[in-house]
Amino acid sequence: MTRLGLLRGINVGGKNKVEMARLRDTFERLGGSDVRTYINTGNVIFDHDQPNADLVPRLEVAIAEDFGLDIRVLLRNLEAMTTLAVALPPTWVNGATMKCDVMFLWDEIDSPDVVDRLAIREDIDEVVYVPGALIWKVDRDLVTRSGMMKLAGTNVYKAMTVRNVNTVRKLVELMTVTE
């Protein structure tokens, strides 16, 4: 089954440096096949037959052994990623005038009521819950006034990993190529 592995907090601001070639080796060592990475932020597309509940802890231990880092791994299958891609409004892009991110949620906060725990400014932020993720859109010139900027450092923030929508759309495309 084709999966997407999302690693939280690697290669951000010069911290938690992980080489993608070595990361591919880690996934292959644990039985992953057709392992590919996309950009340098911890996106790994691979095939594996083991259930997520068994595979995630093995991946996290292997990453700790191979890189000396305590990194959380979130896995999504093609069906979940396709559902997310369909939910993304086509006009929501990450570009010069708009910032749009997908916040992938770990199980402990994956619920529609997670939106109630956010400091959303209704006149600035648009946030949509999709099972497994939040989609956030804000005009670039209003980002500093966004309530979502208060998210960093919170317990909710620690239970998610963020990618921009352009990256998410590309990841779905890459996953579809392998199916």
N, C-alpha and C positions, 0 to 999 in steps of 0.2 A: 504494500500500500504506500502510495506517495504521501509524504509528510513534509511539513514545514517546521523546522526548529527555529524558534526565536530566542536568542540569548539576550538577557537583560544587562544593560550597562557596560558593554565592551566597546573599546576604542572610542570612548567619549572623552573629549578634552584631554587626551593624552594618558588617560587612566585605563587600567584593565586591558592592556594591550594583548591582542590575540591575533596571530597570523592566520589568515584564512586557509592556507595550504595545510598548516598543522591541524587546524580545526577539522578540515575534511578528513585527515588521517585519523583523528579521534573517532569521528562518526563511523568510518570504515572499520576501524578496529573493533567496534561494538556490533558489527554485522550489517551496517548500512551499506546499501549499494546505490549506484548512480548518484553519488554524493556531489552536490554542487553548492557553491556559495554565491550570494549576490550582494554586492558592495561590501563594505568593510564593517558593517554594524551588527553582525551576528545573525544572518539569515541563511539557513542551511536547508536546501531541498534534498530529500533523500528517500529511498525506499527501505522499508523495514516491516517485518511481519509481527514483531513483538507488540503487545498492548502498551499504550501510553503509560499506564500506571506502573508497569515494570520498567519501561525504557527510560523514563525521565530521571529516576534516581540513579540509574547506571550512567547516563550521560553526565549528570551533575558531578558524580564522583570521578568520572574519567577526566572531565575538564579541570577539576581540582588537582588531580594527579599530574595531568599534562601541562597545565599552565600555572598552577599554584594559586588559582582564583576560585572564590566561592561565588559562582554564577548560577542564577536560576535559568532553567530552560522551560519554555512553553512549546507544546506541540499542537499543530493544527493539521487536519486532513484536508483534502481537496474539497470535499463537500462543504465543510465549514467556511473555507476561504471563498468558495463560489457564492455561498449565501451572503457573506460579507460584501463581496464585490457587487452583487446585485443591489444590495442596500445602499451602496455609495451613490449619492446623487451625481449624475454625470457632469454637472456644472461645478461640483466641488473639486477643486484642484489645489495643489500646492504650487503657487507661482508668485509673480511680482505683486499682485494686488490681494491675494488671498492665502491664508495659512490654513491647511487642513490636515489633521493628523488622525490616525487610528490608534487607539489605546487598547492593546490586547490585555484581557483580564485573566488573572489566575482565578481558579475556582472559588477561593475564599471571598471574593468580592463580585463574582459574576452573577449579577441579578439586576433586574430593571431598577430596583430602588437604589442602586449605586449612584444614580443621577442625583438623588436627594442629598448625597454626601458631598456634592461638589459646589463650589462657589460660583455658580453660573450667573452671569449678568445677562438677563434676557434681552436687553437692548443691544448687546454686543456679541454674545456667544450663541452658537447653535450647537447643541449636543444631542446625538441620537444614540440610543442603546440598541445594539444588535447582540443576540446571544454570543458571548465570548469577547465582546468589544464595545467600545464607545467610539463614535465618530464625532470629531469636533471641527467646527469651521468658524473662522473669525477673519474679518478684513485686516489686512496687514497694518494699516494705519491705526487700528484699534487694539493691537495685540497687547500693548503695555497697560491698557485699561481693562483687559479681560480678567474676569474672576478666575479663570482657569490657570492663570499665572501663579496663583496661590497654592496650586496643587503640589508642587515640588516639596519634598520633605515630609509629606503626610503619609499615614498608613495606607491610604488608598493608592497613592503614587508608588509605594514600595511593592504593591501587588499588581503592577502592570508593566508592560513594555511598549514603547511608542515607536511607530513608523509613520512617515508621511504617506498620504494617499497615493501619490505617484509610485512610491516603492511598493505599496500593497498591490496596486493593479499590476505592476510588473511581476511580482511574486506569483500572483494567480496565473498570469500568462505562462510563466516558466514552469509552474506545476502542471498546467494543462498539457504542455508539450510532452511531458514524460508519461502521461496517462495513455 
